[in-house]
Amino acid sequence: MNESKLKLQNSPVLTWDDTDKRASIGPGQSRPVPGVSTKLFKMTVSPADGPKLVVQLQAESAKHAKTYAVNRWPGAKVTGVKEVK
């Protein structure tokens, strides 16, 4: 298998802009507060100025997962929030 493909697939990618003044980034806003019990949720995020993303986030509930996604990507449409089992 091509070594460069493996490196590309395993590279971490920052997909939101933490300098966006509209974004609410931090514990309890864009991710759970440390120590709280969470589950993994999968959803589709459609930013107004970019391509559609399928993301997985740790959250306490589906409602929290959607809130975290909206706070990371202000103005985005978030759909299909489902727990990953």
Distance bins in CASP14 RR format, pairs under 12 A and 6 or more apart:
PFRMAT RR
TARGET T0000
AUTHOR 0000-0000-0000
RMODE 2
METHOD distances of the structure
MODEL  1
1 7 0 0 0 0 0 1 0 0 0 0 0
1 8 0 0 0 0 0 1 0 0 0 0 0
1 9 0 0 0 0 0 1 0 0 0 0 0
2 8 0 0 0 0 1 0 0 0 0 0 0
2 9 0 0 0 0 0 1 0 0 0 0 0
3 9 0 0 0 0 0 1 0 0 0 0 0
3 10 0 0 0 0 0 1 0 0 0 0 0
4 10 0 0 0 0 0 1 0 0 0 0 0
4 11 0 0 0 0 0 1 0 0 0 0 0
5 11 0 0 0 0 0 1 0 0 0 0 0
13 53 0 0 0 0 0 1 0 0 0 0 0
13 55 0 0 0 0 0 1 0 0 0 0 0
14 25 0 0 0 0 0 1 0 0 0 0 0
14 72 0 0 0 0 0 1 0 0 0 0 0
15 30 0 0 0 0 0 1 0 0 0 0 0
15 45 0 0 0 0 1 0 0 0 0 0 0
15 47 0 0 0 0 1 0 0 0 0 0 0
15 50 0 0 0 0 0 1 0 0 0 0 0
15 51 0 0 0 0 0 1 0 0 0 0 0
15 52 0 0 0 0 0 1 0 0 0 0 0
15 53 1 0 0 1 0 0 0 0 0 0 0
15 54 0 0 0 0 0 1 0 0 0 0 0
15 55 1 0 0 1 0 0 0 0 0 0 0
15 56 0 0 0 0 0 1 0 0 0 0 0
15 57 0 0 0 0 0 1 0 0 0 0 0
15 69 0 0 0 0 0 1 0 0 0 0 0
15 72 0 0 0 0 1 0 0 0 0 0 0
15 73 0 0 0 0 1 0 0 0 0 0 0
15 76 0 0 0 0 0 1 0 0 0 0 0
16 22 0 0 0 0 0 1 0 0 0 0 0
16 23 1 0 0 1 0 0 0 0 0 0 0
16 24 0 0 0 0 0 1 0 0 0 0 0
16 25 1 0 0 1 0 0 0 0 0 0 0
16 26 0 0 0 0 0 1 0 0 0 0 0
16 30 1 0 0 1 0 0 0 0 0 0 0
16 31 0 0 0 0 0 1 0 0 0 0 0
16 45 0 0 0 0 1 0 0 0 0 0 0
16 47 0 0 0 0 1 0 0 0 0 0 0
16 49 0 0 0 0 0 1 0 0 0 0 0
16 50 0 0 0 0 0 1 0 0 0 0 0
16 53 0 0 0 0 1 0 0 0 0 0 0
16 55 0 0 0 0 1 0 0 0 0 0 0
16 57 0 0 0 0 0 1 0 0 0 0 0
16 68 0 0 0 0 0 1 0 0 0 0 0
16 69 0 0 0 0 1 0 0 0 0 0 0
16 70 0 0 0 0 0 1 0 0 0 0 0
16 71 0 0 0 0 1 0 0 0 0 0 0
16 72 1 0 1 0 0 0 0 0 0 0 0
16 73 1 0 1 0 0 0 0 0 0 0 0
16 74 0 0 0 0 1 0 0 0 0 0 0
16 75 0 0 0 0 0 1 0 0 0 0 0
16 76 0 0 0 0 1 0 0 0 0 0 0
17 23 1 0 0 1 0 0 0 0 0 0 0
17 25 0 0 0 0 1 0 0 0 0 0 0
17 30 0 0 0 0 0 1 0 0 0 0 0
17 47 0 0 0 0 1 0 0 0 0 0 0
17 49 0 0 0 0 1 0 0 0 0 0 0
17 50 0 0 0 0 0 1 0 0 0 0 0
17 72 0 0 0 0 1 0 0 0 0 0 0
17 73 0 0 0 0 1 0 0 0 0 0 0
17 74 0 0 0 0 1 0 0 0 0 0 0
17 76 0 0 0 0 0 1 0 0 0 0 0
18 24 0 0 0 0 0 1 0 0 0 0 0
18 25 1 0 1 0 0 0 0 0 0 0 0
18 26 0 0 0 0 1 0 0 0 0 0 0
18 29 0 0 0 0 0 1 0 0 0 0 0
18 30 0 0 0 0 1 0 0 0 0 0 0
18 31 0 0 0 0 0 1 0 0 0 0 0
18 71 0 0 0 0 0 1 0 0 0 0 0
18 72 0 0 0 0 1 0 0 0 0 0 0
18 73 0 0 0 0 0 1 0 0 0 0 0
18 74 0 0 0 0 0 1 0 0 0 0 0
19 25 0 0 0 0 1 0 0 0 0 0 0
20 30 0 0 0 0 0 1 0 0 0 0 0
20 47 0 0 0 0 0 1 0 0 0 0 0
20 48 0 0 0 0 0 1 0 0 0 0 0
20 49 0 0 0 0 0 1 0 0 0 0 0
20 71 0 0 0 0 0 1 0 0 0 0 0
20 72 0 0 0 0 1 0 0 0 0 0 0
20 73 0 0 0 0 1 0 0 0 0 0 0
20 74 1 0 0 1 0 0 0 0 0 0 0
20 75 0 0 0 0 0 1 0 0 0 0 0
20 76 0 0 0 0 0 1 0 0 0 0 0
21 74 0 0 0 0 1 0 0 0 0 0 0
22 47 0 0 0 0 0 1 0 0 0 0 0
22 48 0 0 0 0 0 1 0 0 0 0 0
22 49 0 0 0 0 0 1 0 0 0 0 0
22 70 0 0 0 0 0 1 0 0 0 0 0
22 71 0 0 0 0 1 0 0 0 0 0 0
22 72 0 0 0 0 0 1 0 0 0 0 0
22 73 0 0 0 0 1 0 0 0 0 0 0
22 74 1 1 0 0 0 0 0 0 0 0 0
22 75 1 0 0 1 0 0 0 0 0 0 0
22 76 0 0 0 0 0 1 0 0 0 0 0
23 29 0 0 0 0 1 0 0 0 0 0 0
23 30 1 0 0 1 0 0 0 0 0 0 0
23 47 0 0 0 0 0 1 0 0 0 0 0
23 68 0 0 0 0 0 1 0 0 0 0 0
23 69 0 0 0 0 0 1 0 0 0 0 0
23 70 0 0 0 0 1 0 0 0 0 0 0
23 71 1 0 0 1 0 0 0 0 0 0 0
23 72 1 0 0 1 0 0 0 0 0 0 0
23 73 1 0 0 1 0 0 0 0 0 0 0
23 74 1 0 1 0 0 0 0 0 0 0 0
23 75 0 0 0 0 1 0 0 0 0 0 0
23 76 0 0 0 0 0 1 0 0 0 0 0
24 30 1 0 0 1 0 0 0 0 0 0 0
24 31 0 0 0 0 0 1 0 0 0 0 0
24 67 0 0 0 0 1 0 0 0 0 0 0
24 68 0 0 0 0 1 0 0 0 0 0 0
24 69 0 0 0 0 0 1 0 0 0 0 0
24 70 0 0 0 0 1 0 0 0 0 0 0
24 71 1 0 1 0 0 0 0 0 0 0 0
24 72 0 0 0 0 1 0 0 0 0 0 0
24 73 0 0 0 0 0 1 0 0 0 0 0
24 74 0 0 0 0 1 0 0 0 0 0 0
24 75 0 0 0 0 0 1 0 0 0 0 0
25 31 0 0 0 0 1 0 0 0 0 0 0
25 68 0 0 0 0 1 0 0 0 0 0 0
25 71 1 0 0 1 0 0 0 0 0 0 0
25 72 1 0 0 1 0 0 0 0 0 0 0
25 73 0 0 0 0 0 1 0 0 0 0 0
25 74 0 0 0 0 0 1 0 0 0 0 0
26 32 0 0 0 0 1 0 0 0 0 0 0
26 33 0 0 0 0 1 0 0 0 0 0 0
26 34 0 0 0 0 0 1 0 0 0 0 0
26 68 0 0 0 0 1 0 0 0 0 0 0
26 71 0 0 0 0 1 0 0 0 0 0 0
26 72 0 0 0 0 1 0 0 0 0 0 0
27 33 1 0 1 0 0 0 0 0 0 0 0
27 34 1 0 0 1 0 0 0 0 0 0 0
27 35 0 0 0 0 1 0 0 0 0 0 0
27 36 0 0 0 0 1 0 0 0 0 0 0
27 58 0 0 0 0 0 1 0 0 0 0 0
27 68 0 0 0 0 0 1 0 0 0 0 0
27 71 0 0 0 0 0 1 0 0 0 0 0
28 34 0 0 0 0 1 0 0 0 0 0 0
28 35 0 0 0 0 0 1 0 0 0 0 0
28 36 0 0 0 0 1 0 0 0 0 0 0
28 38 0 0 0 0 0 1 0 0 0 0 0
28 58 0 0 0 0 0 1 0 0 0 0 0
28 59 0 0 0 0 1 0 0 0 0 0 0
28 60 0 0 0 0 1 0 0 0 0 0 0
28 64 0 0 0 0 1 0 0 0 0 0 0
28 65 0 0 0 0 0 1 0 0 0 0 0
28 67 0 0 0 0 1 0 0 0 0 0 0
28 68 1 0 0 1 0 0 0 0 0 0 0
28 71 0 0 0 0 1 0 0 0 0 0 0
28 72 0 0 0 0 0 1 0 0 0 0 0
29 59 0 0 0 0 0 1 0 0 0 0 0
29 64 0 0 0 0 0 1 0 0 0 0 0
29 67 0 0 0 0 1 0 0 0 0 0 0
29 68 1 0 0 1 0 0 0 0 0 0 0
29 69 0 0 0 0 0 1 0 0 0 0 0
29 70 0 0 0 0 0 1 0 0 0 0 0
29 71 1 0 1 0 0 0 0 0 0 0 0
29 72 0 0 0 0 1 0 0 0 0 0 0
29 74 0 0 0 0 0 1 0 0 0 0 0
30 55 0 0 0 0 0 1 0 0 0 0 0
30 57 0 0 0 0 1 0 0 0 0 0 0
30 58 0 0 0 0 0 1 0 0 0 0 0
30 59 0 0 0 0 0 1 0 0 0 0 0
30 64 0 0 0 0 0 1 0 0 0 0 0
30 65 0 0 0 0 0 1 0 0 0 0 0
30 66 0 0 0 0 0 1 0 0 0 0 0
30 67 0 0 0 0 1 0 0 0 0 0 0
30 68 1 0 1 0 0 0 0 0 0 0 0
30 69 0 0 0 0 1 0 0 0 0 0 0
30 70 0 0 0 0 1 0 0 0 0 0 0
30 71 1 0 1 0 0 0 0 0 0 0 0
30 72 1 0 1 0 0 0 0 0 0 0 0
30 73 0 0 0 0 1 0 0 0 0 0 0
30 74 0 0 0 0 0 1 0 0 0 0 0
31 38 0 0 0 0 1 0 0 0 0 0 0
31 57 1 0 0 1 0 0 0 0 0 0 0
31 58 1 0 0 1 0 0 0 0 0 0 0
31 59 0 0 0 0 1 0 0 0 0 0 0
31 60 0 0 0 0 0 1 0 0 0 0 0
31 64 0 0 0 0 1 0 0 0 0 0 0
31 65 0 0 0 0 0 1 0 0 0 0 0
31 67 0 0 0 0 0 1 0 0 0 0 0
31 68 1 0 1 0 0 0 0 0 0 0 0
31 69 0 0 0 0 0 1 0 0 0 0 0
31 71 0 0 0 0 1 0 0 0 0 0 0
31 72 0 0 0 0 1 0 0 0 0 0 0
32 38 1 0 1 0 0 0 0 0 0 0 0
32 39 0 0 0 0 0 1 0 0 0 0 0
32 40 0 0 0 0 0 1 0 0 0 0 0
32 41 0 0 0 0 0 1 0 0 0 0 0
32 57 0 0 0 0 1 0 0 0 0 0 0
32 58 1 0 1 0 0 0 0 0 0 0 0
32 59 1 0 0 1 0 0 0 0 0 0 0
32 60 1 0 0 1 0 0 0 0 0 0 0
32 61 0 0 0 0 0 1 0 0 0 0 0
32 64 1 0 0 1 0 0 0 0 0 0 0
32 65 0 0 0 0 1 0 0 0 0 0 0
32 67 0 0 0 0 0 1 0 0 0 0 0
32 68 1 0 0 1 0 0 0 0 0 0 0
33 58 0 0 0 0 0 1 0 0 0 0 0
33 59 0 0 0 0 0 1 0 0 0 0 0
33 60 0 0 0 0 1 0 0 0 0 0 0
33 64 0 0 0 0 0 1 0 0 0 0 0
33 68 0 0 0 0 0 1 0 0 0 0 0
34 58 0 0 0 0 0 1 0 0 0 0 0
35 58 0 0 0 0 0 1 0 0 0 0 0
35 60 0 0 0 0 0 1 0 0 0 0 0
36 58 0 0 0 0 1 0 0 0 0 0 0
36 59 0 0 0 0 1 0 0 0 0 0 0
36 60 1 0 1 0 0 0 0 0 0 0 0
36 61 0 0 0 0 0 1 0 0 0 0 0
36 64 0 0 0 0 1 0 0 0 0 0 0
37 58 0 0 0 0 0 1 0 0 0 0 0
37 59 0 0 0 0 0 1 0 0 0 0 0
37 60 1 0 0 1 0 0 0 0 0 0 0
37 61 0 0 0 0 0 1 0 0 0 0 0
37 64 0 0 0 0 0 1 0 0 0 0 0
38 56 0 0 0 0 0 1 0 0 0 0 0
38 57 0 0 0 0 1 0 0 0 0 0 0
38 58 1 0 1 0 0 0 0 0 0 0 0
38 59 1 0 1 0 0 0 0 0 0 0 0
38 60 1 0 1 0 0 0 0 0 0 0 0
38 61 0 0 0 0 1 0 0 0 0 0 0
38 62 0 0 0 0 0 1 0 0 0 0 0
38 64 0 0 0 0 1 0 0 0 0 0 0
38 65 0 0 0 0 1 0 0 0 0 0 0
38 68 0 0 0 0 0 1 0 0 0 0 0
38 83 0 0 0 0 0 1 0 0 0 0 0
38 84 0 0 0 0 0 1 0 0 0 0 0
39 56 0 0 0 0 0 1 0 0 0 0 0
39 57 0 0 0 0 1 0 0 0 0 0 0
39 58 1 0 0 1 0 0 0 0 0 0 0
39 59 1 0 0 1 0 0 0 0 0 0 0
39 60 1 0 0 1 0 0 0 0 0 0 0
39 61 1 0 0 1 0 0 0 0 0 0 0
39 62 0 0 0 0 1 0 0 0 0 0 0
39 64 0 0 0 0 1 0 0 0 0 0 0
39 65 0 0 0 0 1 0 0 0 0 0 0
39 81 0 0 0 0 0 1 0 0 0 0 0
39 82 0 0 0 0 0 1 0 0 0 0 0
39 83 1 0 1 0 0 0 0 0 0 0 0
39 84 1 0 0 1 0 0 0 0 0 0 0
39 85 0 0 0 0 1 0 0 0 0 0 0
40 55 0 0 0 0 0 1 0 0 0 0 0
40 56 1 0 1 0 0 0 0 0 0 0 0
40 57 1 0 0 1 0 0 0 0 0 0 0
40 58 1 0 1 0 0 0 0 0 0 0 0
40 59 0 0 0 0 1 0 0 0 0 0 0
40 60 0 0 0 0 0 1 0 0 0 0 0
40 61 0 0 0 0 0 1 0 0 0 0 0
40 62 0 0 0 0 0 1 0 0 0 0 0
40 65 0 0 0 0 1 0 0 0 0 0 0
40 81 0 0 0 0 0 1 0 0 0 0 0
40 82 0 0 0 0 1 0 0 0 0 0 0
40 83 1 0 0 1 0 0 0 0 0 0 0
40 84 1 0 1 0 0 0 0 0 0 0 0
40 85 0 0 0 0 1 0 0 0 0 0 0
41 54 0 0 0 0 0 1 0 0 0 0 0
41 55 0 0 0 0 1 0 0 0 0 0 0
41 56 1 0 0 1 0 0 0 0 0 0 0
41 57 1 0 1 0 0 0 0 0 0 0 0
41 58 1 0 0 1 0 0 0 0 0 0 0
41 59 1 0 1 0 0 0 0 0 0 0 0
41 60 0 0 0 0 1 0 0 0 0 0 0
41 61 0 0 0 0 1 0 0 0 0 0 0
41 62 1 0 0 1 0 0 0 0 0 0 0
41 63 0 0 0 0 1 0 0 0 0 0 0
41 64 0 0 0 0 1 0 0 0 0 0 0
41 65 1 1 0 0 0 0 0 0 0 0 0
41 66 0 0 0 0 1 0 0 0 0 0 0
41 67 0 0 0 0 0 1 0 0 0 0 0
41 68 0 0 0 0 1 0 0 0 0 0 0
41 69 0 0 0 0 1 0 0 0 0 0 0
41 78 0 0 0 0 0 1 0 0 0 0 0
41 80 0 0 0 0 1 0 0 0 0 0 0
41 81 1 0 1 0 0 0 0 0 0 0 0
41 82 1 0 0 1 0 0 0 0 0 0 0
41 83 1 0 1 0 0 0 0 0 0 0 0
41 84 1 0 0 1 0 0 0 0 0 0 0
41 85 0 0 0 0 0 1 0 0 0 0 0
42 53 0 0 0 0 0 1 0 0 0 0 0
42 54 1 0 0 1 0 0 0 0 0 0 0
42 55 1 0 0 1 0 0 0 0 0 0 0
42 56 1 0 1 0 0 0 0 0 0 0 0
42 57 0 0 0 0 1 0 0 0 0 0 0
42 58 0 0 0 0 0 1 0 0 0 0 0
42 59 0 0 0 0 0 1 0 0 0 0 0
42 62 0 0 0 0 0 1 0 0 0 0 0
42 65 0 0 0 0 1 0 0 0 0 0 0
42 66 0 0 0 0 0 1 0 0 0 0 0
42 69 0 0 0 0 0 1 0 0 0 0 0
42 78 0 0 0 0 0 1 0 0 0 0 0
42 79 0 0 0 0 0 1 0 0 0 0 0
42 80 1 0 0 1 0 0 0 0 0 0 0
42 81 1 0 0 1 0 0 0 0 0 0 0
42 82 1 0 1 0 0 0 0 0 0 0 0
42 83 1 0 0 1 0 0 0 0 0 0 0
42 84 1 0 1 0 0 0 0 0 0 0 0
42 85 0 0 0 0 0 1 0 0 0 0 0
43 52 0 0 0 0 0 1 0 0 0 0 0
43 53 0 0 0 0 1 0 0 0 0 0 0
43 54 1 0 0 1 0 0 0 0 0 0 0
43 55 1 0 0 1 0 0 0 0 0 0 0
43 56 1 0 0 1 0 0 0 0 0 0 0
43 57 1 0 0 1 0 0 0 0 0 0 0
43 59 0 0 0 0 1 0 0 0 0 0 0
43 62 0 0 0 0 1 0 0 0 0 0 0
43 63 0 0 0 0 0 1 0 0 0 0 0
43 64 0 0 0 0 0 1 0 0 0 0 0
43 65 1 0 0 1 0 0 0 0 0 0 0
43 66 1 0 0 1 0 0 0 0 0 0 0
43 67 0 0 0 0 0 1 0 0 0 0 0
43 68 0 0 0 0 1 0 0 0 0 0 0
43 69 1 0 0 1 0 0 0 0 0 0 0
43 70 0 0 0 0 0 1 0 0 0 0 0
43 72 0 0 0 0 0 1 0 0 0 0 0
43 73 0 0 0 0 0 1 0 0 0 0 0
43 76 0 0 0 0 0 1 0 0 0 0 0
43 77 0 0 0 0 0 1 0 0 0 0 0
43 78 1 0 1 0 0 0 0 0 0 0 0
43 79 1 0 0 1 0 0 0 0 0 0 0
43 80 1 0 1 0 0 0 0 0 0 0 0
43 81 1 0 1 0 0 0 0 0 0 0 0
43 82 1 0 0 1 0 0 0 0 0 0 0
43 83 0 0 0 0 0 1 0 0 0 0 0
43 84 0 0 0 0 0 1 0 0 0 0 0
44 51 0 0 0 0 0 1 0 0 0 0 0
44 52 1 0 0 1 0 0 0 0 0 0 0
44 53 1 0 0 1 0 0 0 0 0 0 0
44 54 1 0 1 0 0 0 0 0 0 0 0
44 55 1 0 0 1 0 0 0 0 0 0 0
44 56 0 0 0 0 0 1 0 0 0 0 0
44 65 0 0 0 0 0 1 0 0 0 0 0
44 66 0 0 0 0 0 1 0 0 0 0 0
44 69 0 0 0 0 1 0 0 0 0 0 0
44 73 0 0 0 0 0 1 0 0 0 0 0
44 76 0 0 0 0 1 0 0 0 0 0 0
44 77 0 0 0 0 1 0 0 0 0 0 0
44 78 1 0 0 1 0 0 0 0 0 0 0
44 79 1 0 1 0 0 0 0 0 0 0 0
44 80 1 0 1 0 0 0 0 0 0 0 0
44 81 0 0 0 0 1 0 0 0 0 0 0
44 82 0 0 0 0 0 1 0 0 0 0 0
45 51 0 0 0 0 1 0 0 0 0 0 0
45 52 1 0 0 1 0 0 0 0 0 0 0
45 53 1 0 1 0 0 0 0 0 0 0 0
45 54 1 0 0 1 0 0 0 0 0 0 0
45 55 1 0 1 0 0 0 0 0 0 0 0
45 56 0 0 0 0 0 1 0 0 0 0 0
45 57 0 0 0 0 1 0 0 0 0 0 0
45 65 0 0 0 0 0 1 0 0 0 0 0
45 66 0 0 0 0 1 0 0 0 0 0 0
45 68 0 0 0 0 0 1 0 0 0 0 0
45 69 1 0 1 0 0 0 0 0 0 0 0
45 70 0 0 0 0 1 0 0 0 0 0 0
45 71 0 0 0 0 0 1 0 0 0 0 0
45 72 0 0 0 0 1 0 0 0 0 0 0
45 73 1 0 1 0 0 0 0 0 0 0 0
45 74 0 0 0 0 0 1 0 0 0 0 0
45 75 0 0 0 0 1 0 0 0 0 0 0
45 76 1 0 1 0 0 0 0 0 0 0 0
45 77 1 0 0 1 0 0 0 0 0 0 0
45 78 1 0 1 0 0 0 0 0 0 0 0
45 79 0 0 0 0 1 0 0 0 0 0 0
45 80 0 0 0 0 1 0 0 0 0 0 0
45 81 0 0 0 0 1 0 0 0 0 0 0
46 52 1 0 1 0 0 0 0 0 0 0 0
46 53 1 0 0 1 0 0 0 0 0 0 0
46 54 0 0 0 0 0 1 0 0 0 0 0
46 55 0 0 0 0 0 1 0 0 0 0 0
46 69 0 0 0 0 0 1 0 0 0 0 0
46 70 0 0 0 0 0 1 0 0 0 0 0
46 73 0 0 0 0 1 0 0 0 0 0 0
46 75 0 0 0 0 1 0 0 0 0 0 0
46 76 1 0 1 0 0 0 0 0 0 0 0
46 77 1 0 1 0 0 0 0 0 0 0 0
46 78 1 0 0 1 0 0 0 0 0 0 0
46 79 1 0 0 1 0 0 0 0 0 0 0
46 80 0 0 0 0 0 1 0 0 0 0 0
47 53 1 0 0 1 0 0 0 0 0 0 0
47 55 0 0 0 0 0 1 0 0 0 0 0
47 69 0 0 0 0 0 1 0 0 0 0 0
47 70 0 0 0 0 0 1 0 0 0 0 0
47 72 0 0 0 0 1 0 0 0 0 0 0
47 73 1 0 1 0 0 0 0 0 0 0 0
47 74 0 0 0 0 1 0 0 0 0 0 0
47 75 1 0 0 1 0 0 0 0 0 0 0
47 76 1 0 1 0 0 0 0 0 0 0 0
47 77 0 0 0 0 1 0 0 0 0 0 0
47 78 0 0 0 0 1 0 0 0 0 0 0
48 70 0 0 0 0 0 1 0 0 0 0 0
48 73 0 0 0 0 1 0 0 0 0 0 0
48 74 0 0 0 0 1 0 0 0 0 0 0
48 75 1 0 1 0 0 0 0 0 0 0 0
48 76 1 0 0 1 0 0 0 0 0 0 0
48 77 0 0 0 0 1 0 0 0 0 0 0
49 73 0 0 0 0 1 0 0 0 0 0 0
49 74 0 0 0 0 0 1 0 0 0 0 0
49 75 0 0 0 0 1 0 0 0 0 0 0
49 76 0 0 0 0 1 0 0 0 0 0 0
50 73 0 0 0 0 1 0 0 0 0 0 0
50 75 0 0 0 0 0 1 0 0 0 0 0
50 76 0 0 0 0 1 0 0 0 0 0 0
50 77 0 0 0 0 0 1 0 0 0 0 0
51 73 0 0 0 0 0 1 0 0 0 0 0
51 76 0 0 0 0 0 1 0 0 0 0 0
52 73 0 0 0 0 0 1 0 0 0 0 0
52 76 0 0 0 0 1 0 0 0 0 0 0
52 77 0 0 0 0 1 0 0 0 0 0 0
52 78 0 0 0 0 0 1 0 0 0 0 0
52 79 0 0 0 0 1 0 0 0 0 0 0
52 80 0 0 0 0 0 1 0 0 0 0 0
53 69 0 0 0 0 1 0 0 0 0 0 0
53 72 0 0 0 0 0 1 0 0 0 0 0
53 73 0 0 0 0 1 0 0 0 0 0 0
53 76 0 0 0 0 1 0 0 0 0 0 0
53 77 0 0 0 0 0 1 0 0 0 0 0
53 78 0 0 0 0 1 0 0 0 0 0 0
53 79 0 0 0 0 0 1 0 0 0 0 0
54 69 0 0 0 0 0 1 0 0 0 0 0
54 78 0 0 0 0 0 1 0 0 0 0 0
54 79 0 0 0 0 0 1 0 0 0 0 0
54 80 0 0 0 0 1 0 0 0 0 0 0
54 81 0 0 0 0 0 1 0 0 0 0 0
54 82 0 0 0 0 0 1 0 0 0 0 0
54 84 0 0 0 0 0 1 0 0 0 0 0
55 65 0 0 0 0 1 0 0 0 0 0 0
55 66 0 0 0 0 0 1 0 0 0 0 0
55 68 0 0 0 0 1 0 0 0 0 0 0
55 69 1 0 0 1 0 0 0 0 0 0 0
55 70 0 0 0 0 0 1 0 0 0 0 0
55 72 0 0 0 0 1 0 0 0 0 0 0
55 73 0 0 0 0 1 0 0 0 0 0 0
55 76 0 0 0 0 0 1 0 0 0 0 0
55 78 0 0 0 0 1 0 0 0 0 0 0
55 79 0 0 0 0 0 1 0 0 0 0 0
55 80 0 0 0 0 0 1 0 0 0 0 0
55 81 0 0 0 0 0 1 0 0 0 0 0
55 82 0 0 0 0 0 1 0 0 0 0 0
55 84 0 0 0 0 0 1 0 0 0 0 0
56 65 0 0 0 0 1 0 0 0 0 0 0
56 68 0 0 0 0 0 1 0 0 0 0 0
56 69 0 0 0 0 0 1 0 0 0 0 0
56 81 0 0 0 0 0 1 0 0 0 0 0
56 82 0 0 0 0 0 1 0 0 0 0 0
56 83 0 0 0 0 0 1 0 0 0 0 0
56 84 1 0 0 1 0 0 0 0 0 0 0
57 64 0 0 0 0 1 0 0 0 0 0 0
57 65 1 0 1 0 0 0 0 0 0 0 0
57 66 0 0 0 0 1 0 0 0 0 0 0
57 67 0 0 0 0 0 1 0 0 0 0 0
57 68 1 0 1 0 0 0 0 0 0 0 0
57 69 1 0 0 1 0 0 0 0 0 0 0
57 70 0 0 0 0 0 1 0 0 0 0 0
57 71 0 0 0 0 0 1 0 0 0 0 0
57 72 0 0 0 0 1 0 0 0 0 0 0
57 73 0 0 0 0 0 1 0 0 0 0 0
57 78 0 0 0 0 0 1 0 0 0 0 0
57 81 0 0 0 0 1 0 0 0 0 0 0
57 82 0 0 0 0 0 1 0 0 0 0 0
57 83 0 0 0 0 0 1 0 0 0 0 0
57 84 0 0 0 0 1 0 0 0 0 0 0
58 64 0 0 0 0 1 0 0 0 0 0 0
58 65 0 0 0 0 1 0 0 0 0 0 0
58 68 0 0 0 0 1 0 0 0 0 0 0
58 69 0 0 0 0 0 1 0 0 0 0 0
58 83 0 0 0 0 0 1 0 0 0 0 0
58 84 0 0 0 0 0 1 0 0 0 0 0
59 65 1 1 0 0 0 0 0 0 0 0 0
59 66 0 0 0 0 1 0 0 0 0 0 0
59 67 0 0 0 0 1 0 0 0 0 0 0
59 68 1 0 1 0 0 0 0 0 0 0 0
59 69 0 0 0 0 1 0 0 0 0 0 0
59 70 0 0 0 0 0 1 0 0 0 0 0
59 71 0 0 0 0 0 1 0 0 0 0 0
59 72 0 0 0 0 0 1 0 0 0 0 0
59 78 0 0 0 0 0 1 0 0 0 0 0
59 81 0 0 0 0 1 0 0 0 0 0 0
59 82 0 0 0 0 0 1 0 0 0 0 0
59 83 0 0 0 0 1 0 0 0 0 0 0
59 84 0 0 0 0 0 1 0 0 0 0 0
60 66 0 0 0 0 0 1 0 0 0 0 0
60 67 0 0 0 0 1 0 0 0 0 0 0
60 68 0 0 0 0 1 0 0 0 0 0 0
60 83 0 0 0 0 0 1 0 0 0 0 0
61 67 0 0 0 0 1 0 0 0 0 0 0
61 68 0 0 0 0 0 1 0 0 0 0 0
61 81 0 0 0 0 1 0 0 0 0 0 0
61 82 0 0 0 0 0 1 0 0 0 0 0
61 83 0 0 0 0 1 0 0 0 0 0 0
62 68 0 0 0 0 0 1 0 0 0 0 0
62 69 0 0 0 0 0 1 0 0 0 0 0
62 78 0 0 0 0 0 1 0 0 0 0 0
62 79 0 0 0 0 0 1 0 0 0 0 0
62 80 0 0 0 0 1 0 0 0 0 0 0
62 81 1 0 1 0 0 0 0 0 0 0 0
62 82 1 0 0 1 0 0 0 0 0 0 0
62 83 1 0 0 1 0 0 0 0 0 0 0
62 84 0 0 0 0 0 1 0 0 0 0 0
63 69 0 0 0 0 0 1 0 0 0 0 0
63 70 0 0 0 0 0 1 0 0 0 0 0
63 78 0 0 0 0 0 1 0 0 0 0 0
63 81 0 0 0 0 1 0 0 0 0 0 0
63 83 0 0 0 0 0 1 0 0 0 0 0
64 70 0 0 0 0 0 1 0 0 0 0 0
64 71 0 0 0 0 0 1 0 0 0 0 0
64 78 0 0 0 0 0 1 0 0 0 0 0
64 81 0 0 0 0 1 0 0 0 0 0 0
64 83 0 0 0 0 0 1 0 0 0 0 0
65 71 0 0 0 0 0 1 0 0 0 0 0
65 72 0 0 0 0 0 1 0 0 0 0 0
65 78 0 0 0 0 1 0 0 0 0 0 0
65 79 0 0 0 0 0 1 0 0 0 0 0
65 80 0 0 0 0 1 0 0 0 0 0 0
65 81 1 0 1 0 0 0 0 0 0 0 0
65 82 0 0 0 0 1 0 0 0 0 0 0
65 83 0 0 0 0 1 0 0 0 0 0 0
65 84 0 0 0 0 0 1 0 0 0 0 0
66 72 0 0 0 0 0 1 0 0 0 0 0
66 73 0 0 0 0 0 1 0 0 0 0 0
66 76 0 0 0 0 0 1 0 0 0 0 0
66 77 0 0 0 0 0 1 0 0 0 0 0
66 78 1 0 1 0 0 0 0 0 0 0 0
66 79 0 0 0 0 1 0 0 0 0 0 0
66 80 0 0 0 0 1 0 0 0 0 0 0
66 81 1 0 1 0 0 0 0 0 0 0 0
66 82 0 0 0 0 0 1 0 0 0 0 0
67 73 0 0 0 0 0 1 0 0 0 0 0
67 74 0 0 0 0 0 1 0 0 0 0 0
67 78 0 0 0 0 1 0 0 0 0 0 0
67 81 0 0 0 0 0 1 0 0 0 0 0
68 76 0 0 0 0 0 1 0 0 0 0 0
68 78 0 0 0 0 1 0 0 0 0 0 0
68 81 0 0 0 0 0 1 0 0 0 0 0
69 75 0 0 0 0 0 1 0 0 0 0 0
69 76 1 0 0 1 0 0 0 0 0 0 0
69 77 0 0 0 0 1 0 0 0 0 0 0
69 78 1 0 1 0 0 0 0 0 0 0 0
69 79 0 0 0 0 1 0 0 0 0 0 0
69 80 0 0 0 0 0 1 0 0 0 0 0
69 81 1 0 0 1 0 0 0 0 0 0 0
70 76 1 0 0 1 0 0 0 0 0 0 0
70 77 0 0 0 0 1 0 0 0 0 0 0
70 78 1 0 1 0 0 0 0 0 0 0 0
70 79 0 0 0 0 0 1 0 0 0 0 0
70 81 0 0 0 0 0 1 0 0 0 0 0
71 78 0 0 0 0 0 1 0 0 0 0 0
72 78 0 0 0 0 1 0 0 0 0 0 0
END
